[in-house]
């Protein structure tokens, strides 16, 4: 068991994943999917579930409805050992849902936000913050209420002595309206992917985007899919190759699993290159099973996959 304790703040929903879809949806027509899975969804929840499976004591603060999907979320957290003491069930709203249309290594999502939109900074367990060592937040643009106070969330967390991490995720409106100059100085690890960091900065390359962010950031770990990942810290760039394999199922949650691997090693005080390499591995393992959490049923199952499919002993990372 890890000796650092983690608080995850963010959105919660279930994922209804459709695979083997014959064609693309068109208004007025019906198409068929050959597979369907209902899984724990949302960037924050996948991150929390998978980093808990890796051995980090994890608690979650978020909002769900008092409904069947809300009970499903709580049940999945219970199975994975995620502590839900700060989970808020609000009978005024429904639990969020994402319908995922999965096409090989790409997908189309439709999300109903529901209760996740109602999470505000007043819902953070400030009086209990001294129980934790690190705070992680995901998916800013789907949470409009807390979005207005995002700087305060990180500023207060840092003042309480926690380290912090942020994964913006994409902006459905395409605007990336986030004051990174004000907020990122309070974020220890910023975790965008390639498209997100370009969208945020308006730059056409990751290198130019990192240069734009450099006066305001501490550490940036950029997810680049099969190309691996890149880390920027104090003017230095580190690149680690991805883990290529022939056992791809889907990429749902792969970025969140990358985050889980990186923060797991960050909290353990590992070197940056090792954090990146382990994050690449956890992201790759994610893609060997359906949905964002199936490949992380347990630490033993994860380690078995890394040995069997990637010939990697995690004890060496």
GUBA-572044 format. One line per 10 residues: number of its first residue (from 1); their letters; for each residue z, y, x of C-alpha. Coordinates in steps of 0.2 Angstrom, whole numbers, plus 5000, padded with zeros to 4 digits. Each point is the difference from the previous one (the first is absolute). Layout:
<nodes>
NUM> a> Z Y X ~ ...
</nodes>
This chain:
<nodes>
1> xxxxxxxxxx> 5000 5000 5000 ~ 4996 5017 5006 ~ 5014 5012 5004 ~ 4992 5016 4993 ~ 5000 5003 4981 ~ 4985 5007 4991 ~ 4999 5011 4984 ~ 4982 5000 4992 ~ 4996 5014 4987 ~ 4985 4999 4990
11> xxxxxxxxxx> 4989 4994 4986 ~ 5001 4983 4991 ~ 4987 4991 4990 ~ 4993 4982 4997 ~ 4983 4995 5006 ~ 4988 4991 4989 ~ 4987 4993 5012 ~ 4983 4994 4995 ~ 4990 4990 5012 ~ 4983 4991 4999
21> xxxxxxxxxx> 4993 5014 4989 ~ 4982 4998 4995 ~ 4993 5017 5002 ~ 5007 5017 4998 ~ 5007 5007 4983 ~ 4989 5011 4989 ~ 5005 5009 4984 ~ 4995 4989 4985 ~ 4998 4984 5009 ~ 5012 4986 5005
31> xxxxxxxxxx> 5001 4990 5017 ~ 5010 4985 5005 ~ 5013 4997 5014 ~ 5003 4983 5006 ~ 5018 5003 5006 ~ 5015 5010 4995 ~ 5017 5004 5008 ~ 5014 5010 4994 ~ 5010 5006 5016 ~ 5012 5013 5006
41> xxxxxxxxxx> 4990 5016 5003 ~ 5001 5017 5007 ~ 5000 5006 5018 ~ 5019 5002 5001 ~ 5005 4984 4992 ~ 4988 4990 5011 ~ 5007 5008 5015 ~ 5018 4997 4994 ~ 4997 4982 4996 ~ 4991 4995 5016
51> xxxxxxxxxx> 5012 5009 5012 ~ 5014 4992 4991 ~ 4992 4983 5003 ~ 4999 5005 5018 ~ 5019 5002 5001 ~ 5003 5018 4997 ~ 5014 5004 4987 ~ 4991 5010 4987 ~ 5004 5010 4985 ~ 4989 5008 4988
61> xxxxxxxxxx> 5001 5017 4990 ~ 4986 5001 4986 ~ 4997 5001 4981 ~ 4994 4986 4989 ~ 5001 4998 4981 ~ 5011 4989 4990 ~ 4986 4988 4996 ~ 4993 4983 5005 ~ 4991 5007 5015 ~ 5016 5009 5006
71> xxxxxxxxxx> 5010 4984 4999 ~ 4986 4991 5010 ~ 5002 5013 5014 ~ 5019 4998 5000 ~ 4997 4981 5001 ~ 4988 5001 5014 ~ 5012 5011 5010 ~ 5014 4988 4997 ~ 4989 4985 5006 ~ 4996 5010 5016
81> xxxxxxxxxx> 5018 5007 5003 ~ 4996 5018 4997 ~ 5015 5009 4994 ~ 4997 5009 4983 ~ 5016 5009 4998 ~ 4991 5017 5000 ~ 4986 4994 4989 ~ 4999 5010 4983 ~ 4994 4992 4984 ~ 4996 5014 4988
91> xxxxxxxxxx> 4996 4994 4982 ~ 4990 5016 4997 ~ 4986 4994 5011 ~ 4990 4985 5003 ~ 4999 4991 5017 ~ 4984 5004 5010 ~ 4985 4989 5001 ~ 4985 4998 5011 ~ 4985 4990 4995 ~ 4992 4995 5016
101> xxxxxxxxxx> 4981 4994 5000 ~ 4998 4991 5016 ~ 4984 4999 5009 ~ 5001 4991 5017 ~ 5007 5013 5012 ~ 4999 5014 4988 ~ 5007 5004 4982 ~ 5001 5012 4986 ~ 5017 5004 4992 ~ 5005 5008 4984
111> xxxxxxxxxx> 5018 5005 4999 ~ 5012 5005 4986 ~ 5014 5009 5008 ~ 5013 5000 4987 ~ 5018 5001 5006 ~ 4995 5003 5018 ~ 4995 5018 4996 ~ 5018 5004 4995 ~ 5009 4997 5016 ~ 5007 5016 5007
121> xxxxxxxxxx> 5010 5005 5015 ~ 5016 5000 4988 ~ 4998 4981 4999 ~ 5002 4997 5018 ~ 5018 4993 5004 ~ 5005 5014 5011 ~ 5018 4995 5000 ~ 4996 4983 5006 ~ 4988 5006 5014 ~ 5012 4996 5014
131> xxxxxxxxxx> 4998 4981 4996 ~ 4983 5001 5007 ~ 4991 5002 5017 ~ 4982 5004 4994 ~ 4991 5007 4985 ~ 4982 4995 4996 ~ 4989 5009 4986 ~ 4983 4994 4994 ~ 4986 5007 4988 ~ 5003 5018 4999
141> xxxxxxxxxx> 4986 5005 4988 ~ 5005 4987 4986 ~ 5017 5008 4999 ~ 4998 5018 4995 ~ 5018 5004 4996 ~ 5007 4995 5017 ~ 4984 5007 5009 ~ 5006 5018 4997 ~ 5016 4996 5010 ~ 4993 4989 5013
151> xxxxxxxxxx> 5005 5011 5015 ~ 5018 5001 4993 ~ 5000 4981 4999 ~ 4997 4998 5018 ~ 5009 5015 5006 ~ 5016 4994 4991 ~ 4998 4982 5007 ~ 4998 5006 5018 ~ 5015 5011 4997 ~ 5010 4985 4995
161> xxxxxxxxxx> 4995 4991 5016 ~ 4987 4988 4994 ~ 4983 4997 5008 ~ 4985 5002 4988 ~ 4983 4994 4997 ~ 4986 5005 4988 ~ 4984 4992 4993 ~ 4991 5013 4989 ~ 4987 4987 4993 ~ 4984 5007 4993
171> xxxxxxxxxx> 4999 5015 4988 ~ 4990 4994 4984 ~ 4995 5019 4998 ~ 4993 5000 5018 ~ 5009 5017 5004 ~ 5014 4993 5011 ~ 5011 5015 4995 ~ 5014 4997 5012 ~ 5008 5013 5011 ~ 5001 4990 5016
181> xxxxxxxxxx> 5004 5014 5011 ~ 5017 5002 4991 ~ 5004 4982 4996 ~ 4994 4989 5015 ~ 5012 5008 5013 ~ 5014 4990 4990 ~ 4990 4984 5000 ~ 5003 4989 5015 ~ 4986 4988 4996 ~ 4984 5005 4990
191> xxxxxxxxxx> 4990 4985 4994 ~ 4983 5006 4993 ~ 4984 4989 5001 ~ 4984 5006 5007 ~ 4993 5008 4984 ~ 5016 5008 4995 ~ 5003 5009 5016 ~ 4982 5007 4999 ~ 5002 5005 4982 ~ 5017 5009 5004
201> xxxxxxxxxx> 4993 5010 5015 ~ 4982 5002 4995 ~ 4994 4993 5016 ~ 4986 4987 5003 ~ 5009 4990 5013 ~ 5017 4993 5003 ~ 5001 5008 5017 ~ 4996 5017 4993 ~ 5013 4997 4985 ~ 5013 4995 5013
211> xxxxxxxxxx> 4997 5016 5010 ~ 5002 5010 4984 ~ 5016 4992 4996 ~ 5007 5000 5017 ~ 5011 5016 4999 ~ 5009 4993 4985 ~ 5002 4981 5002 ~ 5012 4988 5010 ~ 4991 4983 4999 ~ 4984 4996 4991
221> xxxxxxxxxx> 4995 4982 4997 ~ 4982 5000 4993 ~ 4994 4984 4991 ~ 4982 4996 5004 ~ 4997 4983 4991 ~ 4991 4987 5011 ~ 4999 5013 5014 ~ 5018 4999 5002 ~ 5011 5015 5001 ~ 5004 5016 5010
231> xxxxxxxxxx> 5016 5009 5005 ~ 5002 5018 5005 ~ 5016 5006 5008 ~ 5003 5015 5011 ~ 4982 5002 5004 ~ 4997 4982 5004 ~ 4989 4988 4990 ~ 5003 4981 5000 ~ 4987 4988 4992 ~ 5003 4982 4995
241> xxxxxxxxxx> 4987 4988 4995 ~ 5001 4992 4983 ~ 5003 4981 4996 ~ 4983 4993 4994 ~ 5000 4984 4991 ~ 4990 4989 4988 ~ 5013 4998 4986 ~ 4998 5016 4991 ~ 5005 5000 4981 ~ 5002 5018 4996
251> xxxxxxxxxx> 5006 5017 5008 ~ 5012 5005 4986 ~ 5016 5007 5009 ~ 4994 4997 5017 ~ 5004 5018 5005 ~ 5017 4998 4993 ~ 5003 4984 5010 ~ 4994 5010 5015 ~ 5014 5013 4996 ~ 5013 4986 4998
261> xxxxxxxxxx> 4996 4993 5017 ~ 4999 5016 5009 ~ 5017 5007 4993 ~ 5008 4983 5003 ~ 4996 5001 5018 ~ 5004 5019 5001 ~ 5017 4997 4993 ~ 5003 4987 5013 ~ 4995 5012 5014 ~ 4984 4992 5006
271> xxxxxxxxxx> 4987 5009 5010 ~ 4986 5009 4991 ~ 4987 4987 5005 ~ 5010 4986 4994 ~ 5004 5008 4983 ~ 4981 5003 4998 ~ 4996 4982 5005 ~ 5013 4992 4988 ~ 4994 5012 4986 ~ 4982 4994 5003
281> xxxxxxxxxx> 5006 4982 4998 ~ 5010 5003 4984 ~ 4985 5009 4993 ~ 4989 4986 5004 ~ 5012 4986 4993 ~ 5000 5010 4984 ~ 4982 4997 4998 ~ 5002 4981 5001 ~ 5007 4999 4982 ~ 4997 5008 4983
291> xxxxxxxxxx> 5009 5016 4997 ~ 5011 5011 5010 ~ 5016 4988 5002 ~ 4994 4982 4998 ~ 4998 4998 5019 ~ 5018 5005 5003 ~ 5009 4988 4988 ~ 5013 4998 5014 ~ 5002 5003 5019 ~ 4997 4982 5004
301> xxxxxxxxxx> 4983 5000 4990 ~ 4995 5016 5009 ~ 5004 4992 5017 ~ 4990 4984 4995 ~ 4985 5010 4996 ~ 5000 5010 5016 ~ 5001 4984 5010 ~ 4987 4990 4990 ~ 4987 5013 4997 ~ 5003 5013 5014
311> xxxxxxx> 5008 4989 5013 ~ 5013 5013 5002 ~ 5019 4997 5003 ~ 5009 5015 4992 ~ 5014 4997 5012 ~ 4989 5007 5013 ~ 4997 5016 4991
</nodes>
